[in-house]
Amino acid sequence: MSAPGINEPPATVTLAHAGGSCHLLFGTCGYSYLEWADSGFYPAGTKTQAMLSTYGRSFSAVELNYTWYQMARAEPLRRMMEKAPAHLQFGAKLTRTLTHERDDNWRRELHAYRDGIEPLRHRLLAILVQLPPGFDRTITHRRYLAELLDGLAGLPVAVEFRHRSWAIDKVFAEFEHRRVSLVMVDAPELPDLFPPLGVVTNPELFYVRLHGRNLAGWRSGSMQKKFDYDYRAAELRQWCDTMLAPMARQASRGIIFFNNHVRAQAPRNALMLAEIVRESMA
Amino acid sequence: MADMEVQDAITPMERAIIHINVADFAVAVERATDATLRRGPLIVAPLAAARPLVFDMSEEAYGDGVRKGMALSRATRMCRAARVVAPRFAQYQRAMAALVNESRHFTPTLEAGMADGHLFLDVTGTHRLFGAAPEVSWRLAKEVRNTLNIRPIWTLASNKLVAKVASRLVKPVGEYIVAEGEEEHFLAPLSPLLLPGLRADERRCLIDLHIDTIGALALFSPAQLGAVFGSRASRLHDLSRGIDQQPLSTGDKRAPAMSREHEFADDTDDYRQVAGVITTLAAAIGNRLRADRLAGRRLTLTLRFTDGTAVTRQLSRKRGSAVDHELRDMAQTLLKRCWQRRIRVRGCRLRCDRLHRHVVQLSLFTEPARAAGKTSRLLAALDAVHAAHGADAIRYGGQHTA
């Protein structure tokens, strides 16, 4: 393990281990939240336009989630890249019409998405394919996922399942074969939810999303309650020892995004975890 | 530090305006209630009318050249596969009301069209309650889809202008988020004819001047535009740069108002018949105002035509009135102003607002006071008859009979 250098990009840590090293990037799912100005992470009155550059002072990676709500469009994304801090790298969520609201035109949507994210290309950490809880392992869904991954060939891809039926060795083996990263999730324990296994399917990248552990909120159907959770330092330390460290030994790079954004817990927790990892190296 | 705090206190909150737009609203409602209409072209037109005109059509029929206001006979020749159904206006109004109700879960500040599937929501400052504006937009569209079986377009921008242009861009289905600060970039490559609120002469001017993009329009200074567009130059300059500070026209739904409407059994171009209906509506509003001891200062008349278009005119008076003949005279003036098109009228709506308590002002002079007293007694007698025997028991001359 090595200590962070003075010029090291913010919220990154390089862990050295017997087989090599793993570069960790910490960040959040989304960055454009007015609540973060209310909660003090951004200076009061920070405009949406100024949020990405402000975010970049603290982090080196961010997951773009607006690309889930609407199709990625190249021109606005190109302008965004021009303004974004040079060290910042991006995960990009796949559009909902390819995951949650699929229809017969999905191939056309996929083409549009590939074209839309083109400006990200050289700073793209991974495309996040987040599949809904109802997407269980049926023949139809397996076939769809295989075709979708074929359609995303050539791009770094990470897949987050929300149904436990996908937690089998065959799936992991196929991901290993395709060099697709299986997303490791930290969330409340629910019967059908994909379990936190810590399996690394792509030695080049592991991808983690921490959603918080608000069980009541998760069941409420309200986003504002679902992701309202503040990880305690002890929880993050334990998670670091039991999950993060073993994963880091199996890949050359790992990204860890916090999604508990409601009252700006996500950026605070991400910085806290980065510090815990650094301390563990000392 | 103190300066910073003052700065923060006066920084205006970023606006977040959602535009919900159900393309071909009548078709969408018909298809939501009858699954057999979901595949293939569909035309909505009053089949019983003497010369029926197209009220609405599906995207497939539009693709075949069918347009609103086109003679149905021509439309069905252009699109032979189309199914034709008669419009059900009450159904469209109910669907619109349901759409508005769904939207009210997210904000009280909204601007709704007249049963046309258009709705603006101002969700500025609601993020702590409901989350980020894209999430609200998506959830609302999802709710509409689940409860009304209708799939709306949704767009999100910092103002109405940009949200509306974005809707026009993605029609008939889709969504568009224009981030704060992106307005001018977003508009620049688009045709200026997409800008809402342009007058016909302004559109002609833009075409004649070969101003093909909004970006090209934005290059002109207000002074330069003034040479061509006169007093509208400043507004056009703002439009071309995506600047629109207008608040939503909420119609102040909480402000008291009274309205009555009428749907003609057959579309009509008979002025006397429409005038008779307007008199009836004015009398009904007058009756209700007096019962509530109110008076109204403003009347709004809306005529809806066979081709699905509508014309609205308003008239105000300094002092409120609850007197039938005063309301009737205002309404008839409005009718004259609305009666500009040679198209049959399908229905009309009369609305009275700016209401206040009815206060009888005593006159210094005897004669007018006596006349006012006579009018009051006459209206009181009329109201008593109506209360006892129904609205049709006694009528004004020329009044429409139900």
Interface residues (C-beta under 8 A of the other chain):
Chain A: G30 S32 Y33 L34 E35 D38 A44 G45 K47 T48 Q49 Y66 Y69 Q70 M71 E75 P76 R79 R96 M223 Q224 V262
Chain B: Q7 D8 T11 E14 H127 R128 L129 F130 G131 A132 P134 E135 S137 W138 G174 E175 Y176 I177 A179 E180 G181 E182 H185 F186
